[in-house]
Amino acid sequence: MGERRQGAGKDCKRRTAACTCSIYTRLSRRWTYLQRTIDGVSENFKVLEEAIKNDLIPAIIGRQVSPIERSIIGLPVRFGGLGIQDPSQTAEIEYAASSKVTEQLTELIYQQEEALSNLDYAAIKRAKEEIKMEKDKRFQGQLKKIMEEVDPLTKRSVEAIREKGSSSWLTALPLKRCGFILNKQEFRDALCLRYNWNIPDIPKYCGCGLKNGVDHVLSCKKGGYVSMRHDALRDTMACLMREAGCNDVHTEPALLPVNPNDFGTRTNTAEGARLDIAARGLTSAF
């Protein structure tokens, strides 16, 4: 067991993004199955939680986490977490939910009934909806408690990453052909930006002479990084428009010279003005 634990930790250190996706989509489903089928196993899962907290999460993030950070990571992705829950706290909840949903089926098995026509599928559906609402309510309560304990910047970050679509990159399959692969450093930096954590091993001062930091890096004009980010988004949008079937897609085409007196003050009439992207056929066939 110890050798498998060390091997898993080394694998997580090499492929952090793939490991996180695998935990969220596959590994956690395995222990959830055990929790739903076996009663009274919460104590047994404390060993797993210790391995998650002391080995798995540090291998993904690159450092040990505080109790409040562990609570944030344990939230579902749509609530601002990473979906790596504490299995010792979910065991009894999962078993109770499973018992509630399968109550009718269990009774049929006890009675040795072979026909499933006696099942009330509407009642089972209602039970599933109730369980889902209870789960969301529980996560809302956990999130509210966390927001009361964190600092204002972390609170603002968690509120931002709960917006629709802002966490899709965490649950997307790491497919290389689609460009969804992040290396270890990129993934850890993305998590630091996500939760407003300090990015390690960065210079204290920028090349422009000012104190370095995430906010400064995103706005500093020295080095051309602002233009590089703009061009990366421009090229991505142009590529997607070509895949969508648009015709004659061009990046930064020059605009025709115009008379400034014929347009308003907000119109760009400078010499050499250009668009980001130009295309035909976005809303029509021609």
Residue pairs with C-beta under 8 A, 6 or more apart in sequence:
5 51
5 55
8 55
8 56
9 55
9 56
9 59
10 59
11 19
12 19
12 56
12 59
12 60
13 59
13 184
14 184
15 184
16 59
16 60
16 182
16 184
16 187
16 188
17 174
17 181
17 182
17 183
17 184
17 186
17 187
18 174
19 56
19 59
19 60
20 60
20 82
20 84
20 170
20 187
21 170
21 171
21 172
21 173
21 174
23 56
23 83
23 84
24 77
24 82
24 83
24 84
24 170
24 171
25 171
25 173
28 83
28 84
28 85
28 87
31 45
31 48
31 87
32 90
32 94
34 41
35 41
35 45
35 87
35 90
35 91
35 94
35 95
36 94
36 95
36 97
36 98
37 95
37 98
38 95
39 95
40 92
41 91
42 88
42 89
42 91
42 92
43 88
45 87
45 88
45 91
46 88
48 87
48 88
49 86
49 87
49 88
52 84
52 86
52 87
53 65
53 70
54 64
56 84
57 65
57 70
57 73
57 84
58 64
58 65
60 187
60 188
60 191
61 188
61 191
62 188
62 200
63 200
65 73
68 146
68 149
68 150
69 195
70 86
71 142
71 145
71 146
72 80
72 81
72 146
72 150
72 158
72 195
73 81
73 82
73 84
74 81
74 82
74 84
74 85
74 86
74 142
75 81
75 82
75 83
75 139
75 142
75 143
75 146
76 83
76 139
77 83
77 167
77 170
77 171
78 162
78 167
79 139
79 140
79 142
79 143
79 162
80 143
80 158
80 159
80 161
80 162
80 167
82 170
83 170
83 171
93 138
97 131
97 134
97 135
99 106
100 127
100 130
100 131
101 124
101 127
101 128
101 131
103 127
104 118
104 119
104 120
104 123
104 124
105 119
108 116
108 118
108 119
143 158
146 158
147 155
147 158
150 158
153 196
154 195
154 196
156 196
157 194
157 195
157 196
158 195
160 166
161 167
161 194
161 195
169 180
169 190
172 180
173 180
174 180
174 181
174 182
175 181
182 190
189 199
191 197
192 198
192 199
192 214
193 199
193 214
196 214
199 214
202 212
203 212
204 211
204 212
205 211
205 212
206 212
206 216
206 217
206 220
206 222
207 222
207 223
208 220
208 221
208 222
210 216
210 220
217 225
218 226
219 226
220 226
234 251
234 252
234 276
234 277
235 251
237 276
237 277
238 249
238 250
238 251
238 277
238 279
241 249
241 277
241 279
241 282
242 249
244 282
245 281
246 279
246 280
246 281
246 282
247 279
247 280
247 281
247 286
248 278
248 279
248 280
248 281
249 277
249 278
249 279
250 277
250 278
250 279
251 276
251 277
252 274
252 275
252 276
252 277
253 274
253 275
253 278
254 272
254 273
254 274
255 268
255 273
255 274
255 275
257 271
258 267
258 269
259 269
260 267
260 269
263 269
280 286
